[in-house]
Amino acid sequence: MPTMTKSSTAPAGGASNPSGSAPSMRPFSQGSWEYSEPMFTDTATPGANAQAFTHNITPGGYLRGVTLSVTGAGGVVGTAVFGADSPWSLLIGVSIESIDGTALYYPLGGYAAYLVDGLCRPWDRDPQLDPKFSNSINPSFRLRVFLESRATLGVVPNTDARAQYRVLYSIAPLANWITGGAASTVPTLTINGYLETWAQPPASDLNGTSFVQAPPGLCLQRFVSHSVPPTQGGDFPVQSVRVGNLIRNVILVFRDNSGAQGGAGNRVDLTGDPIRVRLDNTSILTEFRDRRDWYHDQFYGAGRAMATRPVGVYAYPRFHLPGDIIGQSWMETTEASYFQFELQGAPAGGTCEIITEDLVPIDDVPNWMMGI
């Protein structure tokens, strides 16, 4: 694993330079900007089967991610009952692939992608606080499917039109969304996809001082993935198989065996204490469930994201919140690491979805970026 101790403290670009030496370069962030443009528009009416869509991502700049904007029209509710994961359950298989087909953002269901959006980038706030949001027969929501976590960390070069990244998603079967009754009229969905990048800076500013041309976040590659092991009642250990990198967040989602939510089951809370977290021979944490509720509110509250822990969801962030001196640094693991949660009162015959956000160093990581 490359070293993570390299640091740079170059003086600000454009400052006076009495020594007569060449002026320092200005940071990438001072010359670049957040660029966005529409990429595609899809339409679909949810039915008995999933409907898949794949799009090449428009080349340009350094790819942050893709925003999916979903709106419904023409629907009449009738006796329809929406599942607890609505409207996010309208999407499945949400993914971003590299130019060689490698998944950087592994295929996730819409609700899992919603959790990643809100709990891994809490400064963007809970997507349900979007003024556009509507959980109705004519839904309206935005989902940010991002490779970037923060401050360019995880972005990828996106300049070669011959080798393009791809975004993939599917409109789920209707049973994923309407879990009881029936809609008098099923809405037609319009899905707009937007490119989100950091633009390539100009060569220099108006005074002739050069800009750094590559973002600092290229030193790390970010991955989002999940596994879904079965659960059992009583004392239940669950091992995370996603180790070997720097873990930035782990989100556990528990579901029962009811077959609801398109067969995934309803989200349910643990019913016993304590929760224990272990890395190899080290006890990382032992807590009761009420402490996890408190910590969730402390870390994600105050309008940042989901101030109240969603039912069945237990997040274990390992990063520092901007503007607050709270949070822990990334957790280092190796391929031989044993990372386990020991839980009480998980649903018998249900599932525990383990969503992992991790980082792979591919160059020296500057000190200021550590743990963000």
N, C-alpha and C positions, 0 to 999 in steps of 0.2 A: 504494500500500500504506500503511495507517495507520501512524503512528509507533509504535515499540516501546520508547520511553524513559520513558514516564510512570511515576512511582513515588509511593507513598503511605506515610507513616510516622506515621499517626495514633496517639496514645497508646491504651493498652489500655482497653477499655470498663469502666466500673465503678470506675475509679481515683478517688482523691480529687481534688477540683476546687476548690482554694482561690481561683481567680480568679472563681468564681461564674458562669462561662460554662456553656452547655449541655454535658452530658456527651457524650463521643464515642460513636458507635454501636459495637456489638460485631460482630465479623466474622461473615459468613454461616456459616462452618464451626463456630462455637461454638453456633449455634442450631439447625443442621440435623443430620440423622443419616442413615446409610445405611439406606434402607428397601427391603425386598424382599417380594414376594408371588407366589404361583402365578398364572399367566395362562392356561395351556392344557395339555391332555394329548392327544397324538396316539399312535396305534398304527399299525404297519406291519410287513409281512413282506417283506424284500428279495426281488426277483424279477427278471424279464428287463428291466423298464423302471423308470425313475425315478418316484418318487411325490412330488408337490409339495404343500407346505403353506404357507399364508399366514395370518398373524394380525395383527389390529390390536393395537397396544400399549396397555395400560390407561393412561388419563390419570392424571397425578398427579406433582407435584414437578418435578424437573429430571432428565431421562432420562440415566442412565449407560450402559445397555445392557440386554441380555437374556442370561440364562444358559440354555443348553440342557443338560438332564440326560438322558442316553441309557442305557437298560438293556435287556438282552436276556434272554429266558426261553424255555425249552423246546427250545433248540438241542442237537443231538447232532453232534459234530464229524465222525465218519466219517473220510474221507481228506482233508478240507479243508485247504488250505494258504492262510494269510493273507498278503496282500501286505505289503510293507515300510511302507506308509502306514497300516496297520490300527491301531486301529479307526476313525481319523478319516476314512478313505476311505468310510465308510458315509454321509457327508454330502456333498452338493454344492449349489452355488447358495446359499450362506449369505449373507444380505444384510439390511441395514436401510435402509428408504426413508423419506425425509422426507414431510411431509404433502402435498407436490405431486408425489410420485413420484420425486423426485431421489434417487439412491443416495448415502447418506453412507458406508455400509460396502458397497462394491461386491461383487457376487456372487463368492464364492471357494469353491474346493473345501475339503473338511473338513480336509485336511492343511495347506493354506495358512492357513486360519483358526486352526488349532492353533499354527502358527508365529507368527502375529500375536499371539495370546494370550500365548505364552510369551516372545517376544523383544521385544515393544513394551511389555509391562507385566511386567518380570521380577520385581518385588517380589511378584507373585502366585504366583511359582514355576512350575516346569514342571507343566502340567496332568497329566502322567503320574505325578507324585508324590502326587496326590490319593489318599487311602486307599480311595476308592471305585473307583479305576481298575482295569480288567481287560481285557486284550487276549486274548479267548478266544471260543469259539463263542457264549457268552452275554456279550457285551461290556458294559462299564460305564464311562462317562466323562462329564465335564462340559466344556463349551466356553463360555467367556465371550465373547460377541459384543458388544464394548463400543464406544461412541462416545467415552467418556472415556479419556484417556490417563493423567492423574494430577492430583490436587488440583483437581478439577472442570473441568480443561481439556478442552474439547470437548463438555461436556454441552449439552443443548438443553431449552428450556422445553417442558413436556409437560402443559399444563393445559386444553387445549381439546378437549372430547369430540366436537366437530363436525369436527375435523381431526386425525386420529390418525396417528402413525407406524406403520409396518408392519415386521414381521420375516418373512423368507421363507427357506425352506430346502427341500431335497428329500432323500429317502432314495435313495441311489444304486442303480443296478442291481447285482445280486449280484456280477457280474464285477469291479466296482471293489474288492471286499472279499476275496472268495475267488478267488485267482488260479490255483489248481491243485487237483486232486481235486474232491471234492464233499462237502457236509455231508449226513449221514444225515437230519437234520432241520434246516431253516433256522429260526432263532429268530424269535419275535415281539418287535419293538422297541417300547418305550414311551418317548416323548419328552415330558418335562415342561419347559415354558417358564416362566421366572421373570422378573418385572419387577425391575429394579435402578435405583433412583433416589436422588437427594438430596432429602429431604423439605423442604417449605416451612417455614421457621422460624416460630415464633410472633412476634407483633409486638414483644414486649419480654420481658426476663427478669423474675425475681421482684422485682427492685429497680426495675423500670420503665425500665431502659435498653433502647433499641431495638436490634433486630438488623438488620443489612443483609439485605435480602430477596432479593437475586439473587446467585448465585455468581460469583466473579471470572473463572472459566474461560469465561464467555460471550463474552469478548473474542476468542476464537479458535474457528473451526470446524474440526473434525478430519475428514479423509477417509482411507479405506483403499481402495486400488485395485490393479489389476495389469494387466500386459500379458504376452503369451507369444510372443515372437519366436522363429523357428527359429534353430538353431545350425549352425555348420560347424566342421570340424576345423582344427587349426593356430592361427594368430594370428587371433582372432575379436573384432571390436569390437561391442559392444551398446550402443545409445543408449537412455536412458530418456526416454520422451515425456511423463512426468508432471513437468512443471516449471511454474514461475510462482508457487509458494507456498514455504512454509518446510518443508523436508524434515526429518523427524524420524527416519526409519529407511528403509532400503532392504534388502530381503532377496532374494537371488538363489537360485533353485532350478533345478538342472540335471537334465535327464532324457534318457535315450537314446531310440532309435526302436524299442524292442523290442515296443511295443504292450501291455506289461503295465500293471498298475494301471488297468484299465478303459480302455486305449488311450492313457493319458497317458505311459507309459514308466516305467522304473525310475529312481530317483534315482542319479546317478553324480557322482563328484568330477572336478574338473579334473585334467589329467594333465601340465600344464606350468607353468613360471614365466616371468616374473612376472605379477602382477595389477597393472594400472595403472588409476587412477581420475582422471578429468579433468573439470573444470568450466570451460567456455570455454577460455581460454588458460592456465589455472592447473592445475598438476599437484597433485591433492589427496593422492595416495598412490601409492607403488610398493612392492610387497611380494612376498615369496615365500609359497607356500601354508602353510608351517609357521608363519609369523608370524600368519596369519589364525587358525590353530588356537590359538596362544598367546593372541591378543587375545580370541578368543571365550571361552576359559576365564577369563581375567582379568576380563572384563566380566560374563559370565553365570554364572560358577562360584560356589563356596561356597554351594550350595543355593538360589541365587536363581532359576535357570531351567535351561537345558540346558547343563550344565557341559561336556559333550563336544559338539562341533559335529556335528549330524546329517549323514549322508552326502548330498552334493550341495547342501548349504545353506551360503550365505555371507552373513552379516548385517553390515551397516554402520550401526550405531546412531549417531545424532547427538542425544544427550540426556545429561543428567547423572544418574548413579545416586544415589538417596537414601542418605545415610549414608556415602558414599564420595566422595572428591574425585577422581573419574575420569569421563571422558566428555567429549564435545565439544558445543558449542552447536548449535542448529538451523542448517541450511545454507540461506542465502537464494538463491533463484533468481528469474528473471523468465521471461516467456513466450518470450523469445528465447534463453534459456540453452541451452548445449550440454553436456549431462551424459552422460558416456560411461564405460563400463568396457571396458578392453582386456584380453582374456583369452587364455590359452594352453591348448590341449588340451581345448576344449569338445567334446562329442560331435557327430560329423558326423551331420546329419539329425535331431538331437534338438531340444530346446527349452530356453529359459532363461525361466523365469517370474520377472518383475520385480515384486515386491510393494512398494508404496510407501505409507508413512504420511506424510501432509503436513498442514500447518496453514495456514489462511487467516485472517489478522487481520481482524476486523470492527469493532474498537474499539482504543483505546490499550491496550497490554499492559504491566502493571506490571513493574518490574525484577525483583522476586523470582520471577516466573514464567518469566523468560527461560531457555530451555534445559532446562526440567525434562522 
